[in-house]
Amino acid sequence: MKLSVVVPTRNRPESLHRLLDTLARQELLPDEVIVVDASDAVEAQGELARRYPGLNLRHLPSEPSVCVQRNIGVRAARGEYVFLCDDDMEVPEDYVSRLVTHLDAHPDVAAASGIVVDRSPAGEGRTEFPVPSLGDLCFRFLFQLPIWGGVDGIRTGIAGKLPYALLKRYYTRRDNGLSAAGWPVITSFGGSSFRTRVWSLGASIIRRDALGQNPYDEVLDQHGIGDNYDASLKLPGHRPIAVLAEARVYHHKAAENRLASSQAYFRRTLALHYFLVKHPSFSRWNRLLFVWSLVGKQLEAWRARDPDKGRATRRILRLVLTGRNPYVLAHRSGGGRTVAPTLSAAD
């Protein structure tokens, strides 16, 4: 099988070179690397290709939009496998070979990824967030909020044993899928690999025939906030993504072109509502529960003493309840693209 790598980039030359350095050291070299560049000052294609002669590098220009860039790269890819990789990743030497081996051995899997580990000067970040208490688990169930970690091992008293057993059974049946409000619910991280409905695809190898021509929604903002949720939903199969627990890839989270956390939360949550409206697999009931989940998000912000998140949640509620989600409006207009909702100080 031939492997194409698609890398969207903008104004991150140091990060891009670090990534390409690691790709050039792979045990299994890709057949081509497609860099889709929206930088203000685009590096000459010949210079980049001469620096990495073993990568069969193609350098394509683009407008600044991560979703547009990825779609350009996917359409240009010649391989049966496409490695979608963010430009600020650091890929260990055995990463590509591990993922390709798994895909070759499991034809029912549409995509394979490793565990993405955030790396910063302070050290490596956490990769999962187990639910700490029965009270927190009940809260997440009540508001159908996301879970990104295990629900086992919670200590309870005698009175809590039955509700805890029922909740564990409920989340086991969700099978690394979605809450009724549409949020990711990934509770099983065990074994050498596990399957899931949605995952961050910023370091994933995907079968080309599972991607289609435009897998990424170009209505989303230039940063592509929320894009991988939508792309995951489009993949065929009940749980189409395999995550290899022993394959680690490091995310440096380059500061360039990165939104403030409150703005990213604002756009990601609006994007989730947009996907609940757009995808036919979701019903009005799911959208109503999403609104209810925002009440839980507001309580979370109050409990965490996070006024920025609380302000963003209230603004999202107003936009959703009044039918003014900018992503939904742009999609329905038929001509809108690359919308950038902004959370202002007045909200």
SEKOLDREN-450619 format. One line per 3 residues: number of its first residue (from 1); for each residue x, y, z of N, C-alpha, C. Coordinates in pm, whole numbers, plus 50000, padded with zeros to 5 digits. Example, Ala and Ser with C-alpha at 12.3 -4.5 7.8 and 13.67 -1.06 7.14 Angstrom:
<sites>
1 = 51319,49431,50780,51230,49550,50780,51320,49670,50780; 51285,49775,50708,51367,49894,50714,51290,50003,50787
</sites>
This chain:
<sites>
1 = 50083,49880,50000,50000,50000,50000,50087,50126,50000; 50051,50224,49917,50124,50350,49916,50068,50444,50022; 50157,50523,50079,50121,50613,50187,50153,50757,50149
4 = 50051,50843,50157,50068,50987,50138,50054,51057,50273; 50139,51155,50297,50129,51238,50417,50077,51375,50376; 49976,51426,50448,49920,51558,50422,49943,51645,50545
7 = 50014,51756,50526,50050,51845,50636,50003,51987,50603; 49899,52037,50670,49865,52179,50656,49956,52262,50746; 49999,52378,50698,50089,52461,50780,50064,52608,50750
10 = 50096,52690,50849,50091,52835,50830,50179,52903,50933; 50282,52971,50886,50370,53054,50970,50433,52978,51086; 50464,52850,51064,50530,52770,51167,50650,52696,51106
13 = 50747,52767,51052,50858,52699,50984,50938,52607,51077; 50961,52649,51200,51039,52564,51291,50964,52435,51322; 50835,52446,51349,50755,52327,51377,50750,52236,51255
16 = 50730,52295,51137,50723,52215,51015,50854,52139,50992; 50967,52205,51010,51095,52137,50988,51117,52026,51090; 51074,52047,51215,51087,51940,51314,51004,51819,51273
19 = 50883,51843,51225,50798,51733,51180,50862,51660,51062; 50907,51735,50962,50966,51673,50844,51093,51596,50880; 51169,51647,50975,51288,51573,51023,51247,51436,51076
22 = 51138,51431,51154,51095,51303,51212,51035,51212,51106; 50967,51269,51006,50915,51187,50897,51028,51125,50815; 51135,51199,50799,51248,51147,50721,51322,51034,50793
25 = 51297,51018,50924,51363,50912,51002,51271,50793,51027; 51156,50787,50964,51062,50678,50988,51117,50543,50942; 51086,50439,51019,51121,50303,50976,51054,50270,50843
28 = 50930,50315,50827,50857,50298,50701,50838,50436,50640; 50915,50467,50539,50908,50600,50479,50780,50615,50396; 50718,50733,50401,50601,50756,50316,50642,50765,50169
31 = 50545,50741,50080,50572,50751,49937,50572,50895,49889; 50500,50981,49960,50500,51124,49928,50457,51202,50051; 50504,51326,50058,50462,51419,50163,50411,51545,50095
34 = 50286,51579,50124,50222,51696,50064,50208,51803,50171; 50284,51910,50159,50275,52024,50250,50184,52128,50185; 50073,52158,50250,49978,52257,50199,49997,52384,50282
37 = 50055,52484,50220,50113,52598,50293,50030,52724,50273; 49986,52783,50384,49913,52910,50381,49992,53019,50454; 50124,53003,50461,50208,53099,50532,50208,53234,50462
40 = 50235,53338,50540,50245,53472,50482,50364,53480,50386; 50473,53412,50424,50590,53403,50336,50617,53256,50311; 50571,53205,50197,50581,53063,50168,50724,53027,50126
43 = 50780,52927,50192,50914,52880,50157,50911,52819,50017; 51014,52846,49941,51019,52795,49804,51014,52643,49804; 50934,52586,49712,50918,52441,49707,51052,52371,49684
46 = 51134,52427,49596,51262,52363,49569,51351,52355,49691; 51351,52461,49772,51434,52462,49893,51388,52355,49990; 51258,52343,50009,51205,52244,50102,51233,52103,50051
49 = 51214,52081,49922,51238,51949,49865,51385,51910,49873; 51477,52007,49850,51620,51977,49858,51663,51942,50000; 51595,52003,50098,51630,51975,50238,51588,51834,50280
52 = 51483,51782,50217,51432,51648,50253,51421,51564,50127; 51532,51524,50068,51529,51454,49938,51462,51318,49943; 51456,51255,50060,51398,51121,50069,51248,51119,50088
55 = 51184,51235,50093,51042,51239,50126,50951,51258,50005; 51006,51277,49885,50923,51300,49767,50820,51409,49797; 50873,51525,49833,50790,51631,49889,50724,51714,49781
58 = 50594,51741,49799,50519,51834,49714,50469,51948,49801; 50481,52070,49749,50452,52190,49829,50344,52269,49757; 50222,52273,49815,50109,52335,49749,50065,52460,49824
61 = 50030,52567,49755,49981,52689,49822,49833,52676,49854; 49788,52757,49950,49646,52755,49988,49610,52886,50057; 49481,52914,50058,49431,53019,50146,49442,52971,50290
64 = 49445,53061,50388,49460,53019,50529,49331,52961,50587; 49317,52831,50579,49206,52758,50641,49249,52613,50653; 49258,52564,50776,49305,52427,50798,49218,52327,50722
67 = 49086,52348,50722,48997,52254,50654,49017,52258,50503; 49029,52379,50447,49056,52392,50304,49190,52326,50271; 49292,52350,50354,49425,52294,50330,49422,52142,50333
70 = 49356,52085,50431,49349,51939,50438,49277,51881,50317; 49169,51947,50276,49096,51897,50159,49182,51903,50033; 49259,52010,50018,49350,52019,49903,49449,51903,49905
73 = 49507,51877,50023,49603,51768,50035,49543,51632,50009; 49422,51609,50061,49356,51479,50041,49326,51457,49893; 49278,51560,49824,49248,51545,49682,49374,51519,49600
76 = 49487,51574,49644,49612,51555,49570,49681,51423,49604; 49641,51357,49712,49710,51236,49759,49694,51122,49661; 49803,51050,49638,49801,50937,49545,49801,50803,49617
79 = 49824,50804,49747,49834,50680,49821,49699,50624,49862; 49695,50492,49886,49573,50428,49938,49554,50460,50086; 49664,50496,50154,49658,50541,50293,49699,50688,50296
82 = 49631,50768,50380,49664,50909,50395,49694,50936,50542; 49814,50984,50569,49855,51021,50703,49828,51171,50719; 49720,51204,50791,49686,51343,50820,49764,51385,50945
85 = 49854,51480,50929,49944,51513,51040,49954,51664,51058; 49927,51713,51178,49945,51854,51208,50092,51891,51203; 50120,52018,51174,50259,52058,51152,50340,52070,51281
88 = 50275,52069,51397,50350,52080,51523,50358,51947,51598; 50350,51836,51523,50368,51704,51580,50515,51661,51572; 50552,51571,51661,50682,51504,51658,50654,51355,51654
91 = 50694,51289,51546,50654,51151,51518,50769,51055,51546; 50758,50968,51646,50863,50868,51673,50888,50779,51552; 51006,50720,51546,51051,50649,51426,50964,50529,51390
94 = 50901,50466,51487,50820,50347,51458,50672,50378,51446; 50634,50506,51453,50493,50542,51458,50418,50501,51331; 50469,50541,51217,50401,50512,51090,50392,50362,51067
97 = 50499,50289,51092,50497,50144,51068,50397,50075,51160; 50384,50118,51283,50285,50059,51375,50144,50077,51321; 50111,50199,51277,49975,50226,51231,49945,50153,51101
100 = 50039,50151,51007,50017,50081,50880,50000,49932,50903; 50082,49874,50990,50071,49731,51021,49932,49698,51076; 49880,49785,51162,49747,49761,51219,49639,49771,51112
103 = 49648,49871,51025,49549,49884,50918,49553,49764,50823; 49673,49717,50790,49686,49601,50701,49621,49478,50763; 49632,49465,50895,49580,49346,50964,49431,49356,50996
106 = 49372,49476,50987,49232,49495,51025,49159,49572,50914; 49113,49503,50811,49049,49571,50698,48919,49641,50733; 48859,49611,50849,48735,49678,50889,48760,49812,50956
109 = 48886,49847,50981,48921,49974,51044,48942,50079,50936; 48876,50196,50952,48891,50303,50854,49012,50391,50883; 49047,50403,51011,49157,50492,51050,49228,50436,51171
112 = 49356,50469,51181,49436,50427,51296,49515,50547,51348; 49521,50557,51479,49594,50666,51542,49669,50613,51663; 49770,50688,51704,49832,50661,51832,49772,50750,51939
115 = 49831,50746,52056,49793,50836,52165,49868,50967,52147; 49795,51076,52141,49856,51208,52125,49892,51262,52263; 50020,51288,52284,50069,51337,52412,50113,51482,52396
118 = 50052,51572,52473,50093,51712,52469,50230,51725,52532; 50319,51793,52462,50456,51811,52513,50486,51960,52522; 50537,51999,52636,50573,52139,52659,50703,52143,52738
121 = 50766,52263,52755,50888,52271,52835,50869,52220,52978; 50744,52224,53028,50717,52179,53164,50702,52028,53174; 50697,51958,53060,50681,51813,53063,50562,51769,52979
124 = 50532,51640,52988,50424,51583,52909,50291,51594,52983; 50187,51623,52906,50054,51637,52964,49983,51504,52976; 49867,51507,53037,49787,51386,53056,49719,51347,52925
127 = 49698,51217,52910,49633,51168,52788,49489,51122,52814; 49453,51104,52939,49314,51072,52972,49281,51130,53108; 49150,51144,53134,49105,51212,53255,48996,51128,53321
130 = 49034,51027,53400,48935,50941,53465,48839,51021,53553; 48716,50976,53559,48616,51042,53643,48652,51018,53789; 48665,51124,53871,48721,51108,54006,48625,51058,54112
133 = 48495,51076,54093,48402,51043,54202,48266,51004,54145; 48186,50939,54228,48051,50901,54187,47967,51026,54164; 47987,51127,54246,47912,51251,54227,47940,51314,54091
136 = 48067,51314,54052,48102,51370,53921,48044,51285,53808; 48045,51153,53825,47989,51065,53723,47839,51088,53709; 47769,51104,53822,47625,51132,53818,47598,51266,53748
139 = 47682,51364,53776,47667,51495,53714,47683,51485,53563; 47785,51412,53519,47807,51397,53375,47694,51320,53307; 47641,51221,53379,47528,51146,53324,47403,51234,53316
142 = 47377,51309,53420,47257,51393,53424,47255,51492,53309; 47369,51554,53280,47375,51655,53174,47431,51601,53043; 47459,51469,53038,47510,51405,52917,47635,51476,52865
145 = 47729,51500,52955,47852,51571,52925,47961,51476,52877; 48070,51529,52821,48177,51442,52771,48253,51373,52883; 48308,51258,52848,48401,51187,52936,48518,51143,52850
148 = 48640,51166,52900,48761,51127,52828,48852,51055,52926; 48807,50941,52975,48883,50864,53073,48797,50756,53135; 48861,50669,53211,48790,50556,53268,48692,50592,53377
151 = 48594,50504,53397,48496,50522,53505,48509,50410,53608; 48615,50330,53598,48637,50222,53694,48712,50275,53817; 48703,50198,53925,48784,50228,54043,48734,50340,54130
154 = 48610,50386,54109,48555,50492,54194,48510,50430,54327; 48553,50487,54436,48514,50437,54568,48377,50492,54607; 48292,50402,54656,48158,50443,54698,48123,50375,54829
157 = 48027,50434,54898,47972,50369,55015,47868,50267,54975; 47806,50205,55073,47705,50102,55045,47590,50158,54963; 47547,50280,54997,47433,50340,54927,47466,50371,54780
160 = 47594,50387,54750,47631,50424,54614,47662,50307,54523; 47665,50187,54576,47707,50071,54495,47612,50043,54379; 47482,50047,54406,47387,50017,54299,47388,50125,54191
163 = 47376,50255,54225,47381,50354,54116,47513,50352,54041; 47624,50323,54111,47753,50317,54042,47756,50200,53944; 47702,50085,53985,47698,49969,53896,47613,49998,53773
166 = 47500,50066,53792,47412,50098,53679,47479,50197,53584; 47549,50296,53639,47616,50394,53554,47732,50330,53478; 47807,50243,53542,47916,50175,53472,47861,50091,53357
169 = 47749,50024,53382,47688,49945,53276,47643,50035,53161; 47586,50150,53195,47541,50244,53093,47657,50290,53006; 47767,50329,53068,47880,50382,52991,47955,50272,52916
172 = 47951,50150,52967,48008,50039,52891,47931,50019,52761; 47799,50035,52768,47717,50020,52649,47733,50134,52550; 47781,50250,52595,47808,50359,52501,47923,50322,52408
175 = 48010,50231,52453,48111,50170,52367,48199,50273,52296; 48256,50364,52376,48344,50467,52320,48276,50542,52206; 48153,50585,52234,48075,50657,52133,48047,50799,52173
178 = 47919,50835,52174,47878,50972,52203,47771,50971,52311; 47767,51080,52389,47656,51096,52481,47530,51129,52402; 47416,51124,52466,47291,51156,52398,47287,51302,52354
181 = 47374,51386,52413,47384,51527,52373,47491,51549,52267; 47557,51442,52223,47654,51452,52115,47799,51464,52156; 47827,51475,52286,47965,51490,52331,48037,51354,52326
184 = 48169,51355,52299,48244,51228,52302,48242,51165,52440; 48222,51034,52443,48225,50957,52568,48321,50840,52545; 48445,50858,52584,48548,50756,52564,48595,50711,52702
187 = 48550,50593,52740,48576,50543,52875,48664,50418,52878; 48689,50359,52761,48768,50236,52755,48899,50263,52683; 49007,50272,52760,49140,50294,52704,49227,50170,52719
190 = 49168,50056,52749,49245,49937,52784,49295,49860,52663; 49391,49769,52690,49444,49680,52589,49548,49748,52501; 49601,49671,52407,49701,49725,52316,49640,49821,52216
193 = 49509,49807,52189,49438,49900,52103,49291,49901,52144; 49223,50008,52110,49079,50016,52135,49015,50090,52020; 48883,50073,52006,48808,50134,51896,48720,50246,51949
196 = 48697,50347,51866,48617,50460,51908,48544,50522,51789; 48437,50596,51820,48359,50662,51715,48427,50791,51668; 48477,50870,51762,48545,50995,51727,48680,51001,51796
199 = 48772,51074,51734,48907,51087,51788,48973,51207,51721; 49075,51259,51785,49155,51362,51720,49234,51299,51606; 49214,51348,51484,49275,51287,51366,49401,51360,51321
202 = 49458,51442,51408,49575,51521,51372,49703,51442,51360; 49699,51312,51386,49816,51225,51367,49766,51085,51336; 49677,51075,51238,49610,50949,51206,49634,50910,51061
205 = 49638,50779,51038,49644,50727,50901,49506,50672,50866; 49452,50719,50753,49315,50688,50715,49314,50629,50574; 49228,50532,50553,49214,50476,50419,49159,50583,50325
208 = 49224,50599,50211,49186,50705,50118,49041,50692,50075; 48994,50571,50052,48857,50554,50003,48753,50583,50111; 48796,50595,50238,48703,50630,50345,48690,50780,50363
211 = 48781,50857,50302,48784,51001,50323,48693,51079,50229; 48676,51031,50105,48603,51110,50007,48688,51225,49955; 48626,51317,49885,48698,51428,49822,48713,51548,49915
214 = 48615,51571,50000,48618,51688,50089,48578,51644,50230; 48666,51576,50300,48629,51524,50432,48614,51630,50539; 48672,51749,50517,48668,51853,50619,48574,51965,50578
217 = 48493,52010,50673,48389,52110,50648,48452,52249,50643; 48446,52312,50527,48514,52439,50505,48436,52558,50559; 48320,52535,50621,48249,52641,50692,48324,52679,50820
220 = 48396,52584,50877,48463,52608,51006,48570,52715,50994; 48609,52771,51108,48704,52882,51110,48841,52841,51057; 48929,52938,51037,49059,52911,50978,49141,52809,51057
223 = 49117,52802,51187,49191,52707,51271,49133,52566,51263; 49014,52553,51203,48952,52421,51193,48903,52367,51325; 48865,52454,51417,48821,52409,51550,48698,52319,51536
226 = 48708,52196,51586,48598,52101,51580,48599,52012,51457; 48699,52030,51369,48697,51961,51240,48706,51810,51251; 48783,51759,51348,48804,51614,51355,48679,51539,51401
229 = 48594,51605,51477,48467,51542,51517,48383,51512,51393; 48369,51612,51308,48290,51596,51186,48353,51492,51093; 48484,51499,51074,48552,51403,50985,48539,51261,51039
232 = 48544,51245,51171,48527,51112,51231,48388,51057,51203; 48287,51141,51215,48149,51096,51193,48127,51049,51050; 48203,51102,50956,48186,51065,50816,48250,50931,50782
235 = 48338,50880,50869,48404,50753,50839,48305,50638,50850; 48317,50537,50764,48221,50426,50766,48246,50331,50883; 48136,50275,50934,48149,50176,51041,48100,50229,51175
238 = 48071,50135,51266,48018,50169,51398,48123,50235,51485; 48241,50178,51493,48355,50236,51566,48475,50228,51470; 48489,50326,51380,48582,50310,51267,48728,50341,51298
241 = 48756,50395,51417,48892,50442,51445,48957,50352,51550; 49073,50298,51516,49151,50218,51610,49261,50306,51669; 49273,50303,51800,49378,50379,51869,49475,50280,51931
244 = 49601,50293,51893,49705,50202,51942,49768,50262,52067; 49747,50194,52180,49787,50250,52308,49938,50267,52321; 50015,50183,52252,50160,50189,52266,50226,50277,52161
247 = 50150,50330,52068,50204,50422,51968,50180,50564,52017; 50286,50632,52052,50276,50767,52105,50326,50868,52001; 50256,50980,51991,50299,51089,51905,50291,51216,51989
250 = 50386,51306,51970,50400,51420,52060,50354,51549,51993; 50266,51620,52063,50207,51743,52013,50270,51861,52087; 50342,51946,52015,50412,52057,52079,50323,52180,52097
253 = 50206,52181,52038,50112,52291,52053,50180,52426,52027; 50226,52445,51906,50294,52569,51870,50206,52690,51902; 50268,52793,51956,50193,52912,51998,50139,52991,51879
256 = 50209,52985,51765,50164,53058,51647,50028,53006,51602; 49939,53098,51568,49805,53065,51516,49721,52986,51614; 49742,53004,51743,49664,52930,51842,49569,53025,51915
259 = 49444,52987,51922,49343,53070,51988,49354,53061,52139; 49306,53165,52206,49290,53159,52352,49191,53048,52385; 49206,52989,52503,49125,52872,52538,48976,52903,52538
262 = 48936,53022,52583,48793,53055,52586,48736,53068,52444; 48815,53126,52352,48770,53136,52213,48761,52998,52148; 48860,52913,52177,48857,52778,52120,48737,52700,52173
265 = 48708,52710,52303,48590,52644,52360,48463,52696,52295; 48455,52827,52277,48337,52891,52216,48312,52835,52076; 48416,52830,51994,48398,52782,51857,48377,52631,51852
268 = 48447,52557,51936,48431,52410,51934,48289,52371,51972; 48233,52439,52070,48098,52404,52115,47993,52446,52013; 48012,52561,51951,47922,52599,51842,47932,52502,51725
271 = 48055,52455,51698,48074,52357,51590,48001,52227,51622; 48005,52184,51748,47935,52062,51786,47785,52077,51759; 47728,52190,51800,47586,52211,51773,47558,52209,51622
274 = 47646,52270,51545,47632,52271,51399,47629,52129,51344; 47717,52043,51392,47720,51905,51343,47595,51829,51385; 47540,51860,51502,47415,51795,51545,47300,51835,51452
277 = 47306,51957,51399,47204,52004,51305,47227,51942,51167; 47353,51932,51127,47387,51893,50991,47374,51743,50966; 47420,51661,51061,47426,51518,51037,47289,51454,51059
280 = 47240,51377,50963,47106,51318,50976,47095,51213,51085; 47208,51162,51135,47203,51061,51240,47157,51119,51374; 47159,51252,51388,47115,51316,51512,46971,51365,51497
283 = 46896,51356,51607,46756,51393,51607,46735,51524,51685; 46611,51571,51682,46577,51689,51761,46600,51662,51909; 46578,51539,51951,46602,51502,52090,46749,51523,52127
286 = 46839,51483,52039,46982,51505,52064,47014,51653,52077; 46951,51734,51993,46977,51878,51998,46919,51941,52124; 46805,51894,52169,46749,51942,52295,46838,51906,52413
289 = 46890,51783,52411,46980,51742,52519,47112,51819,52514; 47154,51859,52394,47273,51942,52384,47251,52074,52457; 47134,52137,52437,47103,52261,52508,47104,52236,52658
292 = 47045,52125,52700,47047,52089,52843,47189,52070,52893; 47276,52013,52811,47414,51992,52853,47486,52124,52876; 47445,52229,52805,47507,52360,52827,47476,52415,52965
295 = 47361,52377,53020,47333,52412,53160,47438,52348,53250; 47469,52222,53223,47575,52155,53299,47709,52222,53279; 47740,52265,53155,47865,52335,53129,47872,52466,53208
298 = 47758,52535,53219,47754,52659,53296,47781,52632,53444; 47722,52524,53495,47747,52488,53635,47893,52447,53656; 47951,52378,53559,48094,52344,53566,48179,52469,53576
301 = 48149,52568,53493,48227,52692,53495,48212,52763,53629; 48092,52763,53683,48070,52826,53814,48148,52752,53922; 48144,52619,53918,48214,52540,54019,48366,52557,54009
304 = 48416,52571,53887,48560,52588,53865,48604,52734,53877; 48510,52824,53901,48539,52967,53909,48611,53014,53782; 48549,52979,53671,48603,53012,53539,48505,53106,53469
307 = 48517,53237,53492,48419,53329,53434,48423,53334,53282; 48541,53313,53222,48550,53317,53075,48468,53204,53012; 48479,53083,53070,48402,52971,53018,48253,52993,53042
310 = 48219,53048,53159,48078,53076,53185,48021,53177,53088; 48096,53282,53059,48052,53384,52963,48036,53324,52824; 48132,53239,52784,48123,53175,52653,48001,53084,52645
313 = 47973,53010,52752,47859,52917,52753,47728,52993,52741; 47716,53102,52813,47593,53182,52805,47573,53237,52663; 47682,53280,52601,47673,53331,52464,47631,53220,52367
316 = 47687,53101,52386,47650,52987,52301,47501,52955,52317; 47454,52955,52440,47312,52928,52466,47223,53028,52392; 47259,53156,52398,47179,53257,52331,47177,53235,52179
319 = 47292,53206,52122,47299,53185,51977,47221,53062,51934; 47230,52956,52012,47160,52832,51977,47009,52849,51991; 46966,52906,52103,46823,52918,52130,46754,53016,52035
322 = 46828,53114,51984,46768,53211,51891,46791,53174,51745; 46852,53057,51721,46875,53012,51583,46980,53092,51510; 47080,53145,51582,47180,53232,51519,47321,53174,51528
325 = 47333,53043,51536,47466,52983,51530,47528,53018,51395; 47640,53091,51392,47697,53136,51263,47731,53021,51169; 47775,52907,51221,47809,52794,51135,47684,52739,51067
328 = 47576,52728,51142,47451,52677,51085,47399,52773,50978; 47404,52903,51007,47355,53002,50910,47438,52998,50782; 47570,52987,50796,47657,52982,50677,47630,52857,50595
331 = 47608,52746,50662,47580,52621,50591,47448,52630,50515; 47348,52685,50579,47216,52693,50517,47212,52795,50404; 47299,52894,50407,47301,52994,50300,47354,52937,50171
334 = 47432,52828,50182,47485,52762,50063,47608,52827,50005; 47639,52950,50046,47754,53019,49989,47857,53060,50091; 47828,53038,50218,47921,53081,50322,48035,52983,50338
337 = 48152,53036,50378,48265,52950,50403,48361,53018,50499; 48427,52941,50582,48528,52987,50676,48471,53100,50764; 48375,53063,50844,48314,53155,50941,48399,53154,51068
340 = 48413,53271,51130,48496,53281,51251,48418,53350,51362; 48329,53277,51434,48255,53339,51545,48353,53389,51650; 48325,53507,51702,48415,53569,51799,48342,53599,51928
343 = 48403,53564,52037,48351,53595,52170,48412,53727,52213; 48329,53831,52222,48380,53963,52255,48368,53990,52404; 48434,54095,52449,48431,54131,52591,48291,54173,52635
346 = 48208,54215,52538,48073,54258,52571,47976,54144,52592; 48013,54022,52552,47921,53908,52562,47905,53864,52707
</sites>
